[in-house]
Amino acid sequence: MKKTCARVLFAVAFFAIAGCAGKKPSVPPPFAEGRGVQLPRIGFIIQAGAFAKVENAQRLTDRLNRDNLNAYYFVYREGLSKVRFGDFPSRDAALKAAEDLESKGVIEDHYIVDPANLPLAQIDSRGETYVRESLAATAERFLGVPYRWGGLSLDSGVDCSGLAMSVYRLIGLAMPRTAREQFQWGRRRLQSDPFKGDLVFFDTGGDGDVTHVGLYVGGGRFIHAPGKGKEVRVDSLSNSYYRRCYRGSRSYL
């Protein structure tokens, strides 16, 4: 397993497979035990393209991320991928940005996604369970996708924190990019198992730092991108390796 997916500095190299059972990690300041910070909701989003070739969706994703637009793409239906990016305070702001990118030839067809249509917006009417089920179902769509260091995209590859970020953004929460940042948001669960949709965190280097993340889907299982040469898969928290590395979970709802 590589030690890449959670470092704040993008240039940090790979996971070391040995040595999960290091010293007991301390709680990162300034977050007290059991407390954290609520993630902001995503605003209006630009959705661009309808790509039969996933390589074209990946190319656009990479281009947009060079401008720090938090782009990712997803399988809209079999054989068709779309790209989403941005976080705008109003439909007009998103439309203006989309038209500017269109005028520069960066994107062509586009659609503005209203946050009222994302699963999170229905938490009051349909309940928290509905949103948690949506998180698990969205993560399951990534199963079998190859690991890609720094990757955010279905079919072309994801890394562990990119997977978590994309899943949460698709349901309506502005999850940050790295596992360490993700660990510092939300609410830590104390003396209880994770709930479906929570993120679970690991210290794979044994040095007290968060270096890996997955999304809990119930029954002691979590979905994650385990490392180079592997695909997104389901693993168990009871596995001896992950049990030694486990640092706890965070809830964001």
C-alpha positions as CSV (number, residue, x, y, z in Angstrom):
1,M,0.0,0.0,0.0
2,K,1.3,3.4,-0.9
3,K,1.7,6.3,1.6
4,T,0.5,8.9,-0.9
5,C,-3.2,9.4,-0.6
6,A,-3.4,11.5,2.5
7,R,-0.3,13.7,2.6
8,V,-1.1,17.4,2.5
9,L,1.9,18.0,0.2
10,F,1.1,16.4,-3.1
11,A,4.7,15.4,-3.7
12,V,4.9,13.0,-0.8
13,A,5.7,9.5,-2.1
14,F,4.3,6.1,-1.4
15,F,2.7,4.0,1.4
16,A,4.9,1.6,3.3
17,I,3.2,-1.7,3.6
18,A,4.9,-2.6,6.9
19,G,4.3,-1.2,10.3
20,C,0.7,-0.2,11.2
21,A,1.1,-1.0,14.8
22,G,3.1,2.1,15.8
23,K,2.5,4.4,18.8
24,K,-1.0,5.5,19.7
25,P,-1.7,8.6,17.6
26,S,-2.7,11.8,19.2
27,V,-5.8,13.8,18.4
28,P,-4.8,16.5,15.8
29,P,-5.3,20.1,17.2
30,P,-7.5,22.1,17.4
31,F,-10.2,19.4,17.3
32,A,-11.3,18.1,20.6
33,E,-12.3,14.4,21.1
34,G,-15.6,13.7,19.5
35,R,-15.9,17.1,17.9
36,G,-15.1,18.6,14.6
37,V,-16.3,21.1,12.0
38,Q,-19.3,20.7,9.8
39,L,-18.6,20.5,6.0
40,P,-20.1,23.2,3.9
41,R,-22.7,22.3,1.4
42,I,-21.9,22.4,-2.3
43,G,-23.4,25.3,-4.3
44,F,-24.2,25.3,-8.0
45,I,-22.0,22.9,-10.1
46,I,-21.1,22.9,-13.8
47,Q,-21.6,19.6,-15.5
48,A,-19.9,19.3,-18.9
49,G,-19.8,16.9,-21.7
50,A,-21.1,13.5,-22.5
51,F,-18.1,11.3,-23.3
52,A,-18.2,7.9,-24.9
53,K,-14.5,7.6,-24.4
54,V,-13.5,7.9,-20.8
55,E,-10.0,9.2,-21.8
56,N,-11.7,12.3,-23.1
57,A,-13.5,12.8,-19.7
58,Q,-10.2,12.3,-17.9
59,R,-8.4,14.8,-20.2
60,L,-11.0,17.5,-19.4
61,T,-10.9,16.6,-15.7
62,D,-7.2,17.1,-15.6
63,R,-7.4,20.4,-17.5
64,L,-10.0,21.8,-15.1
65,N,-8.0,20.7,-12.1
66,R,-5.1,22.7,-13.3
67,D,-7.3,25.7,-12.6
68,N,-8.2,24.3,-9.1
69,L,-11.8,23.7,-10.1
70,N,-12.2,20.4,-8.1
71,A,-13.2,18.5,-11.2
72,Y,-14.1,14.8,-11.3
73,Y,-16.0,12.7,-13.7
74,F,-18.5,9.9,-13.2
75,V,-20.4,7.2,-15.2
76,Y,-23.7,8.8,-16.0
77,R,-24.9,5.5,-17.6
78,E,-23.1,2.6,-19.2
79,G,-20.8,3.9,-21.9
80,L,-21.3,7.5,-21.1
81,S,-19.3,9.7,-18.7
82,K,-19.8,13.3,-17.6
83,V,-17.6,15.8,-15.8
84,R,-18.6,18.0,-12.8
85,F,-16.7,20.8,-11.3
86,G,-16.8,24.1,-9.3
87,D,-18.8,25.3,-6.4
88,F,-20.7,28.5,-7.1
89,P,-23.0,30.6,-4.9
90,S,-25.6,31.1,-7.6
91,R,-26.8,29.8,-10.9
92,D,-25.8,33.0,-12.6
93,A,-22.2,32.7,-11.2
94,A,-22.0,29.1,-12.4
95,L,-23.4,30.1,-15.8
96,K,-21.0,32.9,-16.2
97,A,-18.0,30.7,-15.4
98,A,-19.3,28.0,-17.8
99,E,-19.8,30.5,-20.6
100,D,-16.3,31.9,-20.0
101,L,-14.8,28.4,-20.3
102,E,-16.8,27.7,-23.4
103,S,-15.6,30.9,-25.0
104,K,-12.0,29.7,-24.4
105,G,-12.7,26.3,-25.9
106,V,-12.2,24.4,-22.7
107,I,-15.8,23.0,-22.5
108,E,-18.6,22.6,-25.0
109,D,-22.1,21.5,-23.9
110,H,-22.8,22.2,-20.2
111,Y,-25.5,22.1,-17.6
112,I,-25.8,23.8,-14.3
113,V,-26.6,21.4,-11.4
114,D,-28.8,22.9,-8.8
115,P,-27.8,21.7,-5.2
116,A,-31.5,21.4,-4.5
117,N,-31.4,18.3,-6.7
118,L,-28.6,16.5,-4.9
119,P,-29.3,13.8,-2.3
120,L,-28.2,16.0,0.7
121,A,-31.0,18.5,-0.1
122,Q,-33.5,15.8,0.7
123,I,-32.2,15.0,4.2
124,D,-35.1,16.9,5.8
125,S,-37.8,15.3,3.7
126,R,-36.4,11.8,3.3
127,G,-34.2,11.5,6.4
128,E,-30.6,10.9,7.2
129,T,-30.8,7.2,6.3
130,Y,-31.6,8.1,2.7
131,V,-28.5,10.2,2.4
132,R,-26.3,7.5,4.0
133,E,-27.7,4.9,1.6
134,S,-26.9,7.4,-1.3
135,L,-23.3,7.7,0.0
136,A,-22.9,3.9,0.1
137,A,-24.5,3.4,-3.3
138,T,-22.4,6.1,-4.9
139,A,-19.2,4.5,-3.5
140,E,-20.2,1.1,-4.8
141,R,-20.2,2.6,-8.4
142,F,-16.4,2.9,-8.0
143,L,-15.8,-0.8,-7.3
144,G,-13.3,-2.3,-9.7
145,V,-11.8,1.1,-10.7
146,P,-8.0,1.0,-10.7
147,Y,-5.9,2.9,-8.1
148,R,-4.4,6.0,-9.6
149,W,-2.1,8.2,-7.4
150,G,-3.7,11.7,-7.3
151,G,-6.6,10.4,-9.3
152,L,-10.2,11.6,-8.9
153,S,-11.9,9.8,-11.8
154,L,-14.1,6.8,-12.4
155,D,-12.7,4.2,-14.9
156,S,-9.4,6.0,-15.2
157,G,-8.6,5.6,-11.5
158,V,-8.8,7.1,-8.1
159,D,-6.7,7.3,-5.0
160,C,-8.3,6.8,-1.5
161,S,-9.0,10.4,-0.6
162,G,-10.0,11.3,-4.1
163,L,-12.6,8.6,-3.9
164,A,-14.0,10.0,-0.6
165,M,-14.0,13.5,-1.9
166,S,-15.8,12.6,-5.1
167,V,-18.5,10.5,-3.4
168,Y,-19.3,13.3,-0.9
169,R,-19.3,16.0,-3.6
170,L,-21.7,13.9,-5.7
171,I,-24.2,13.9,-2.8
172,G,-23.8,17.6,-2.0
173,L,-21.0,18.1,0.6
174,A,-17.8,20.0,-0.1
175,M,-15.3,17.3,1.1
176,P,-11.7,18.5,1.1
177,R,-9.0,16.6,-1.0
178,T,-6.6,14.8,1.4
179,A,-7.3,12.2,4.1
180,R,-5.6,14.3,6.7
181,E,-8.0,17.3,6.0
182,Q,-11.0,14.9,5.8
183,F,-10.1,13.6,9.3
184,Q,-10.1,17.1,10.7
185,W,-13.7,17.8,9.6
186,G,-16.9,16.2,10.7
187,R,-17.7,14.6,14.1
188,R,-15.6,11.8,15.6
189,R,-17.6,8.8,16.8
190,L,-16.8,7.8,20.3
191,Q,-17.3,4.2,21.7
192,S,-19.5,3.2,18.8
193,D,-19.2,1.5,15.4
194,P,-19.2,3.7,12.3
195,F,-22.5,4.4,10.6
196,K,-23.1,3.7,6.9
197,G,-21.6,6.6,4.9
198,D,-19.0,7.6,7.6
199,L,-15.4,7.8,6.6
200,V,-12.9,5.4,8.3
201,F,-9.3,6.4,8.7
202,F,-6.0,4.5,9.1
203,D,-2.4,5.2,10.0
204,T,-0.5,2.9,7.6
205,G,2.9,4.3,8.5
206,G,2.7,3.7,12.2
207,D,3.9,7.3,12.9
208,G,0.6,8.7,14.2
209,D,-0.5,10.4,11.0
210,V,-3.6,9.7,9.0
211,T,-2.5,8.2,5.7
212,H,-5.5,6.3,4.3
213,V,-9.3,6.6,4.2
214,G,-12.3,4.5,3.1
215,L,-16.1,4.8,3.2
216,Y,-18.0,2.6,5.6
217,V,-20.9,0.6,4.0
218,G,-22.1,-1.4,7.0
219,G,-21.5,-4.9,8.3
220,G,-17.9,-4.0,9.3
221,R,-17.0,-3.4,5.6
222,F,-15.6,-0.3,3.9
223,I,-14.9,0.7,0.3
224,H,-11.5,2.1,-0.5
225,A,-8.7,2.5,-3.1
226,P,-6.0,0.3,-1.4
227,G,-2.9,1.2,-3.4
228,K,-0.9,1.0,-6.6
229,G,-1.7,-2.0,-8.8
230,K,-5.0,-2.7,-7.1
231,E,-8.6,-1.8,-7.7
232,V,-11.2,-0.1,-5.5
233,R,-12.6,-2.9,-3.4
234,V,-14.5,-3.8,-0.2
235,D,-12.5,-4.8,2.9
236,S,-13.3,-5.5,6.5
237,L,-12.4,-3.5,9.6
238,S,-11.8,-6.9,11.3
239,N,-8.9,-7.6,9.0
240,S,-5.8,-7.8,11.2
241,Y,-3.9,-5.3,9.1
242,Y,-6.7,-2.6,9.1
243,R,-7.5,-3.3,12.7
244,R,-3.9,-2.4,13.7
245,C,-3.9,0.7,11.5
246,Y,-7.4,2.0,12.4
247,R,-7.6,5.5,13.8
248,G,-11.4,5.9,13.9
249,S,-14.2,7.3,11.9
250,R,-15.9,10.6,11.1
251,S,-19.5,11.5,10.5
252,Y,-20.4,14.5,8.3
253,L,-24.2,14.4,8.5
